[in-house]
Amino acid sequence: MLQECGGRHQLNYYVDEKSFLKRPKSPKGVIELDECEQVDVGLTSQRLEHMFDIKTPARVFYLAADTDEEMNVWVAKVCGACGLKGAQEDDEEAGERGREIWKVH
């Protein structure tokens, strides 16, 4: 759940949707979006699709959506809260698909 609290932007995260519906005031953790340095889109995993990450100085958070469209909505909201701007990565590390990188400019 994305929220603004005292001028700060936070993203509460839960194990799954069932956990959120059962106890919305008890997240597994909180991502302080004001500390976000970068968001990477187009990540791949053997188990999950539609992945992106949120990088802070302390930690990298990996998130997955149900569809690419849902992932793009989340990324736009997170990047809007963080003040990040996007760029396409074209180097070899990006892989065949290319990876979208959002950074503080």
Secondary structure, DSSP 8 states (H G I E B T S, - for coil): -EEEETTEEEEEE-SSHHHHHH-TT--SEEEEGGG--EEEEEE--SS--SEEEEE-SS-EEEEE-SSHHHHHHHHHHHHHHHT-EEEEE-SGGGTTT-EEEEE--
